[in-house]
Amino acid sequence: MIFYRAVRQWLAVALMVVAAQAQAELTIEITQGVDNPTAIAVVPTGWTGGALPEDVAAIAAADLRRSGQFRPIAREDMLQWPRFGDQVFYRDWRVLGSDYVVLSRLNPVPGGGYSLDFELYDVLSQRKVLQRNVQAGPQGLRDLAHAMADAIYEAITGIRGAFSTKMLYVEAFGNKRYRLMLADVDGAREKELLKSSQPIVSPSWSPDGKQVVYVSFETTRPAIFRQVLATGERQQLTNFRGLNGAPVFSPDGRKVAMVLSKDGNPEIYTLDLATRVFTRHTNHFAIDTEPAWSNDGKSLIFTSDRGGKPQIYQVTLASGRVERLTFDGDYNARARFTPDGKSLVMVHRYNGVFHIATQDLESGMIRVLTQTDLDESPSIAPNGAMLLYATKDRSKGILAAVSLDAGVKFRLPSKQGDVREPAWSPYFTKR
């Protein structure tokens, strides 16, 4: 019995190490969580076949831990590894202080792929609160794990999970090599979308997650490109003299907002992708830049120094009316609406240092979320719970994340080059 428990502990540790070394360029370092995270036991997934390339339960547990809301119970501390609900002895889990228990079973699908059945049990009430089945192809074990974590997160918090989403980021090696990368939001399964000896900046997603736009200097001057992820097909959208920058898709995916200086001054434009018609929306001698769409697609917010210092303004597309949104502080830039449309997330200079902050649009109150230095490029998760941003650590560019209430923080340093310009994807499936 002692030997069996020792072997089980060794296997648990080994599987966790394998899951953590999922060949990701970015590694997760959790620096802050909530004060009283929910204890949850994600029991190792049942599987009767041979060795698997991914540990589904360990990946799901890591997702939940990264949210900062959960404290997964260590496998070596579990008194049992049940497979089915009638094997759950609630007394054992209460002894461990676990609030919930997750059971899962993996089965092969004829023709290739996997089927995952999982359940969530409430230890206190001694009842099953969630049961679900998800399926994926031969390379989709991580997709199943993220889907399980999403469902568990939503069942307990009431907020839709975002572990199945992805992110874009730019990796730079000095001033000679740049790569536009695609990865899971935990840094795994990274994929190179573009490699260049010239800078790549401002990647952004289409609302369906099937395309991206970005700025590349490969033509010796900045130009905006659109790229289809499934095929790699690329299309150059602009080739004007001067500035071509900060592209972002409209909520319906039909237009791209951008900054162009083709008429002599940086102004906000939109491009209709079907008609190829450019429309100018600002007309001021100041610099207008960094557009972002309102959630209804009827207006754009942007950064402008027309008041003397960089601040956030909003232009209504139908009327052209411009309104200033930020007044607190002498620098506010790169703003984005939260998914509920009630707040802005932006770069805010506080005590002479650039941090990420939110502003409530009704009250105007600003809240600083980060304490790192030179923070930039905030990008919000589609559920509005977390945001990614770029920052510096010992003079090296890294990515970091913070919850919108500033209670949860983690970092994603790169194993090699500097990383910057994060862009969190939308959901890939609608409800």
C-alpha positions in Angstrom: 0.0 0.0 0.0 2.8 2.4 0.9 4.6 1.4 -2.3 1.4 2.1 -4.4 1.0 5.5 -2.8 4.6 6.4 -3.5 4.3 5.3 -7.1 1.1 7.4 -7.4 2.8 10.4 -6.0 5.7 10.1 -8.4 3.4 9.7 -11.4 1.4 12.8 -10.3 4.5 14.9 -10.1 5.9 13.6 -13.4 2.6 14.3 -15.2 2.5 17.8 -13.8 6.0 18.5 -15.0 5.2 17.2 -18.5 2.1 19.4 -18.6 4.2 22.4 -17.5 6.8 21.8 -20.2 4.3 21.8 -23.1 7.0 23.3 -25.3 5.7 26.9 -24.8 7.9 29.9 -25.5 6.1 31.7 -22.7 6.0 30.4 -19.2 3.4 31.3 -16.5 4.5 32.9 -13.2 1.6 33.6 -10.9 2.4 36.6 -8.7 -0.9 37.3 -7.0 -4.2 35.6 -6.5 -7.4 36.3 -4.5 -7.1 36.1 -0.7 -9.4 33.0 -0.3 -9.3 31.0 -3.6 -11.8 28.2 -4.0 -10.1 24.8 -3.3 -10.8 22.3 -6.1 -9.6 18.8 -6.7 -9.1 18.0 -10.4 -8.7 14.2 -10.3 -6.4 12.7 -13.0 -8.3 11.8 -16.1 -9.3 8.2 -16.6 -7.8 6.6 -19.7 -7.3 3.0 -20.5 -5.1 3.4 -23.6 -1.4 4.0 -23.8 0.6 7.1 -22.9 -0.9 10.4 -23.8 1.0 13.4 -25.1 -0.9 15.8 -22.8 -2.3 15.5 -19.3 -5.8 16.8 -19.6 -6.6 17.2 -15.9 -3.3 18.9 -15.2 -3.8 21.4 -18.0 -7.3 22.2 -16.7 -6.1 22.5 -13.1 -3.3 24.9 -14.3 -5.9 27.0 -16.1 -8.0 27.3 -13.0 -5.0 28.2 -10.9 -3.9 30.9 -13.4 -7.3 32.6 -13.0 -6.3 33.3 -9.4 -9.8 32.2 -8.2 -8.9 28.6 -7.5 -6.4 26.5 -5.5 -6.1 23.1 -7.1 -5.5 20.3 -4.6 -2.1 18.6 -5.2 -2.4 15.1 -6.6 -0.1 13.6 -4.1 -2.4 14.8 -1.4 -5.5 13.2 -2.8 -6.8 10.2 -0.8 -8.5 8.7 -3.8 -8.6 9.0 -7.6 -12.3 8.2 -8.4 -13.5 7.8 -12.0 -17.3 7.9 -11.4 -19.6 9.8 -9.0 -20.5 6.7 -6.9 -16.8 6.4 -6.1 -16.6 9.9 -4.5 -16.3 9.7 -0.7 -17.1 13.3 0.3 -15.7 12.9 3.7 -12.2 12.4 2.3 -12.4 15.6 0.3 -13.7 17.5 3.2 -10.7 16.4 5.2 -8.5 18.0 2.4 -10.5 21.2 2.5 -11.7 20.8 -1.1 -14.8 22.7 -2.1 -15.2 20.9 -5.4 -14.1 17.7 -7.1 -13.8 17.2 -10.9 -13.9 13.7 -12.4 -13.1 13.1 -16.1 -12.8 10.1 -18.4 -11.2 10.1 -21.9 -12.2 7.7 -24.6 -11.1 7.3 -28.2 -13.4 8.4 -31.0 -13.7 6.0 -34.1 -11.7 7.4 -36.9 -9.4 9.4 -34.6 -9.8 11.9 -31.9 -11.0 11.9 -28.3 -14.2 12.2 -26.3 -14.0 13.7 -22.8 -16.8 13.2 -20.2 -16.4 15.3 -17.0 -18.5 16.1 -13.9 -18.2 18.7 -11.2 -19.2 17.8 -7.7 -20.0 20.2 -4.8 -18.4 18.7 -1.7 -20.5 20.6 0.9 -23.9 19.8 -0.7 -22.7 16.4 -1.8 -24.2 16.7 -5.3 -23.2 16.9 -8.9 -23.5 20.4 -10.3 -22.2 19.9 -13.8 -21.9 17.1 -16.4 -20.7 17.6 -19.9 -19.1 15.9 -22.9 -16.7 17.5 -25.3 -14.9 16.1 -28.3 -11.8 17.0 -30.3 -9.5 15.7 -33.1 -6.3 13.7 -32.7 -4.3 16.9 -31.8 -7.0 18.4 -29.6 -6.2 17.2 -26.1 -5.4 20.7 -24.9 -8.6 21.9 -26.5 -10.5 19.4 -24.3 -8.6 20.5 -21.2 -9.3 24.2 -21.8 -13.0 23.4 -22.6 -13.3 21.5 -19.3 -11.7 24.4 -17.4 -14.0 26.9 -19.1 -17.1 24.9 -18.1 -15.9 24.5 -14.5 -15.0 28.2 -14.2 -18.4 29.3 -15.4 -20.3 26.8 -13.3 -18.7 28.1 -10.1 -18.1 31.9 -10.8 -21.0 32.5 -13.2 -18.6 34.1 -15.7 -17.8 32.5 -19.0 -14.4 31.0 -19.1 -11.7 32.2 -21.6 -9.1 29.5 -21.4 -10.0 28.2 -24.9 -9.1 31.5 -26.5 -5.7 32.5 -28.0 -3.4 35.4 -28.2 -1.1 37.1 -30.7 2.2 38.7 -29.7 5.3 39.9 -31.4 8.7 38.4 -30.5 11.8 40.5 -31.2 15.4 39.5 -31.2 17.4 42.7 -31.0 16.7 44.9 -34.0 17.3 42.2 -36.7 14.5 39.6 -36.4 10.8 39.8 -35.6 8.1 37.1 -35.4 4.4 37.4 -35.2 3.3 34.5 -33.0 0.0 32.8 -32.2 -0.5 30.8 -29.0 -2.9 29.5 -26.5 -3.4 32.0 -23.7 -1.3 29.8 -21.4 1.6 30.2 -23.8 1.4 26.7 -25.3 1.2 25.6 -28.9 2.9 28.7 -30.2 2.9 29.1 -34.0 4.8 31.5 -36.2 2.5 33.5 -38.5 5.1 35.8 -39.9 8.9 36.2 -39.8 10.7 39.4 -40.9 13.9 41.3 -40.5 11.7 44.5 -40.2 9.5 45.5 -37.3 6.0 44.0 -36.9 3.5 45.9 -34.7 -0.1 46.4 -33.7 -1.6 42.9 -34.3 -5.4 42.7 -33.9 -8.1 40.1 -34.4 -11.2 39.9 -36.6 -14.3 39.5 -34.5 -14.7 35.8 -35.7 -11.1 35.0 -34.8 -10.4 33.8 -38.4 -8.2 36.8 -39.5 -5.7 39.2 -38.1 -4.4 42.6 -39.2 -1.1 44.1 -38.3 1.5 46.6 -39.4 4.7 45.4 -41.1 7.7 47.4 -42.3 8.7 44.8 -44.8 8.1 47.2 -47.7 10.6 49.7 -46.1 7.8 51.8 -44.8 4.8 50.9 -42.5 2.0 49.1 -44.3 -1.2 47.4 -43.0 -1.7 43.7 -43.9 -4.6 41.3 -43.4 -3.9 37.6 -42.9 -6.2 34.6 -42.9 -5.1 32.2 -40.2 -6.3 29.0 -41.7 -4.4 29.4 -45.0 -1.8 32.0 -44.3 -3.1 34.1 -47.2 -2.0 37.8 -46.9 -3.3 40.9 -48.4 -1.7 44.4 -48.2 -4.4 46.9 -47.3 -2.5 50.2 -47.4 0.5 51.5 -49.3 0.4 55.3 -48.6 3.3 57.5 -47.9 3.8 58.3 -44.2 2.1 56.6 -41.4 -0.1 53.5 -41.9 -0.8 52.2 -38.4 -2.9 50.8 -35.6 -5.4 48.7 -37.6 -8.4 47.3 -35.8 -11.5 45.4 -37.1 -15.0 46.7 -36.6 -17.3 44.6 -34.5 -19.0 43.2 -37.6 -15.7 42.5 -39.4 -16.6 44.6 -42.4 -14.3 47.6 -41.8 -10.9 48.3 -40.4 -10.1 51.5 -38.5 -6.6 52.8 -38.8 -4.3 55.8 -38.6 -3.1 57.4 -41.9 -1.1 60.5 -42.5 -1.5 60.4 -46.3 -3.2 63.8 -46.2 -0.3 65.4 -44.2 -1.3 64.7 -40.6 -2.1 61.6 -38.6 -5.9 61.1 -38.7 -8.4 58.4 -38.0 -9.8 56.5 -41.1 -11.8 53.5 -41.7 -11.5 51.1 -44.7 -14.6 49.3 -46.0 -13.1 45.9 -46.9 -15.8 45.1 -49.5 -15.7 48.4 -51.5 -12.0 49.4 -50.6 -13.2 52.9 -49.8 -11.4 54.9 -47.2 -13.3 57.3 -45.0 -11.7 60.0 -42.9 -13.3 60.6 -39.4 -11.1 63.2 -37.8 -9.7 66.5 -39.0 -7.4 68.3 -36.6 -3.9 69.7 -36.7 -3.0 67.5 -33.7 -2.0 63.9 -33.8 -4.9 61.5 -33.7 -4.0 57.8 -33.3 -4.7 54.4 -31.7 -8.4 54.0 -32.7 -10.7 51.4 -31.1 -14.3 50.6 -31.8 -17.2 51.0 -29.5 -19.0 47.7 -28.9 -22.0 48.8 -31.1 -19.7 49.9 -33.9 -21.2 53.4 -34.1 -18.2 55.3 -32.8 -14.4 55.2 -32.4 -12.3 56.2 -29.4 -8.8 57.4 -30.1 -5.7 59.1 -28.6 -5.1 62.7 -29.4 -2.9 65.6 -28.1 -5.4 68.2 -29.4 -5.8 69.4 -25.8 -2.0 69.7 -25.3 -1.4 66.3 -23.7 -2.4 62.8 -24.9 -6.0 62.0 -23.9 -8.9 59.8 -25.0 -11.5 61.2 -27.3 -14.6 59.6 -29.0 -15.9 60.4 -32.4 -19.5 59.4 -33.5 -19.2 58.1 -37.0 -22.7 59.3 -38.2 -22.3 62.9 -37.1 -18.5 63.4 -36.8 -19.1 64.8 -33.3 -15.9 64.5 -31.1 -16.1 64.3 -27.3 -13.2 64.1 -24.8 -13.5 61.2 -22.3 -10.5 61.4 -20.0 -9.4 64.4 -17.9 -7.6 62.8 -14.9 -3.8 62.8 -15.4 -1.6 64.3 -18.1 -1.3 61.1 -20.2 -3.9 58.6 -21.2 -3.5 56.5 -24.3 -4.2 53.2 -26.2 -7.8 52.9 -24.8 -10.1 50.0 -25.3 -13.7 49.4 -24.2 -14.4 46.6 -21.7 -16.8 44.0 -23.1 -19.7 45.4 -21.1 -19.0 48.9 -22.5 -19.0 50.5 -19.1 -15.3 51.2 -18.7 -12.1 52.0 -20.6 -8.8 50.2 -20.2 -5.8 52.4 -21.1 -2.2 53.3 -20.5 -2.2 56.0 -17.8 0.8 57.9 -16.5 0.8 57.9 -12.7 3.5 59.5 -10.7 5.6 59.8 -13.8 5.4 56.0 -14.6 3.3 54.3 -17.2 0.7 51.9 -15.8 -2.4 50.2 -17.0 -5.6 51.7 -15.6 -9.4 51.5 -16.0 -11.8 54.4 -16.1 -15.5 54.0 -15.2 -17.3 55.9 -18.0 -20.2 57.0 -15.7 -18.3 58.3 -12.8 -15.0 59.1 -14.5 -13.1 57.4 -11.7 -9.7 56.0 -12.7 -8.2 52.9 -11.0 -4.5 51.9 -11.6 -4.2 48.1 -12.0 -0.5 47.5 -12.3 2.7 48.4 -10.4 5.2 47.4 -13.1 7.1 50.0 -15.2 6.7 51.0 -18.8 3.3 49.1 -19.1 1.7 49.3 -22.6 -0.6 47.7 -25.1 -3.5 46.4 -22.9 -5.7 43.8 -24.5 -8.9 42.6 -22.7 -10.1 39.0 -22.5 -13.5 38.5 -24.1 -15.1 37.8 -20.8 -13.8 41.0 -19.3 -12.2 39.3 -16.3 -8.5 39.7 -17.2 -6.3 41.7 -19.5 -2.9 41.2 -21.1 -0.3 43.9 -21.4 3.4 44.4 -22.3 5.9 45.5 -19.7 9.6 45.3 -18.8 11.4 43.0 -16.4 15.2 43.6 -16.0 15.2 45.5 -19.3 13.6 42.6 -21.1 10.2 42.8 -22.7 7.6 40.4 -21.2 3.9 39.9 -21.2 1.9 40.2 -18.0 -1.8 39.8 -17.0 -4.0 41.4 -14.4 -7.6 41.1 -13.5 -9.9 44.1 -13.9 -10.2 44.3 -10.1 -6.4 44.1 -9.8 -6.8 41.1 -7.5 -5.1 38.6 -9.8 -1.7 39.0 -11.5 0.6 36.7 -13.4 3.5 37.1 -15.9 4.5 35.4 -19.1 8.2 35.8 -19.6 9.7 34.5 -22.8 12.4 31.8 -22.9 14.3 33.8 -25.6 13.4 37.1 -27.2 11.6 40.1 -26.0 7.8 39.8 -26.3 5.4 42.7 -26.8 2.1 43.8 -28.5 -0.3 41.2 -27.0 -3.7 40.8 -28.5 -6.3 38.6 -26.8 -8.6 36.7 -29.2 -12.4 36.9 -29.2 -14.4 33.7 -28.5 -14.3 31.3 -31.4 -17.8 30.1 -30.8 -20.9 32.3 -30.2 -23.8 31.7 -27.8 
